[in-house]
Amino acid sequence: MNPHINFKKSQDKAVLAAYSAGEARIIRDRLTILDQTIKTWDKIMNNEPVILYTVIFMISIPVELWLSFEMYKLLLSSFTTSPAIWMVWCLGIFTAAFAALASHMLSKRFSIGLKSLEIHHEISNSSELGNLSVEIEEKAVRRHKRQTILGAILAITILTIVFMTSLLRSMLMKEMNERDITIIEMLIPLVVVFVEIITGIYLSYCINYTRLLISRAKCQRTFDTHKQNCINHTNMAYAMLIESRQTGESCEATKDLCDAMYRVSYCSPSSPSYIDEINIKQCRLAVQRGKAPAINARVIGTLQNTGITSATFTNDQGEAVLFWPTDNLLHSIEIEGQIFTGPFHPNMTHSFCLNEKPLIAIPLN
């Protein structure tokens, strides 16, 4: 059986903790970009009646299907003798879709916010230099004018078809001696479709904004998962390290294990900086008890600002590594209750003999 099995497990968990922290940092960067994008969109569209217009558009769709059902059924009867109900509904949905398309083409003409948002998006994604932003804006304005013309043509076409179909239905009902359709009844389908064209200008924005929120929610869940994995692996690594010390194991800690020990000692799991990359100062200690290495000796350091390092233990060769998160020097080192006064500089090996003064510091290779 491996005498250092707990220490090996501790190192493995520390590696997993480091990996999870790295993945969480990547996702956090994406979250920062998404949050900034959402904030920018909200600022640009702050004074636009997005919710009101979109709600009216969504309500107008079933209203249009209900009021124009017989009209669409009549239109389909010219192609088939007995149109199915689903065919009538599909025709109504297609009409609403084309109305939304026309509205999208006209949106930049009627909404300053949508126009500004598209220009901002193009400038942000452009690889050109910033002094060409005026040229990008001019191109966007010319494109908006073309889209407005096409949108107006499409809107007029849709309204004409709806009006002619409603007029044809009125004439047929009159010929069949059923009842006369009033002007108001004949114009209601036209008015509803017109409302769809006017109020659908924010539909595309709402879809894209919803996708943005969904992407952010997914990133947040992924970030929370990686951070929680980092916390769990870090705690297990630390617990296994303590267990290895209690069973007499003494091995030198790796960088990932030192990071795990630092997070347990100095970082709060609820802090956003918990997963930050850790840049720590360290120095190596060589401890002897007489002429033999001091095995499993407890070592802890005191910083010049009265802070302390994490406690560690010497390995089979009497060696240990102290680490701390600041640029401060080690003011003193306590080994098995004995205090050695410094200062002790980082990136050096300091030799000690218990019950004696520390030997000369030897620079690391």
Secondary structure, DSSP 4 states (H G I P E B T S, - for coil): --TTHHHHHHHHHHHHHHHHHHHHHHHHHHHHHHHHHHHHHHHHTTTS-HHHHHHHHHHHHHHHHHHTHHHHHHHHHTT-SS--HHHHHHHHHHHHHHHHHHHHHHHHHH-HHHHHHHHHHHHHH--S-GGGHHHHHHHHHHHHHHHHHHHHHHHHHHHHHHHHHHHHHHHHHHHTTS-PPPHHHHHHHHHHHHHHHHHGGGHHHHHHHHHHHHHHHHHHHHHHHHHHHHHHHHHHHHHHHHHHHHTT------HHHHHHHHHHHH--TTSGGGGSPP--EEEEEEEEETTEE-TT-EEEEEETTS-BPPPEE--TTSEEEEEESSSPPEEEEEETTEEEEEEE-SSEEEEEETTS-----EE--
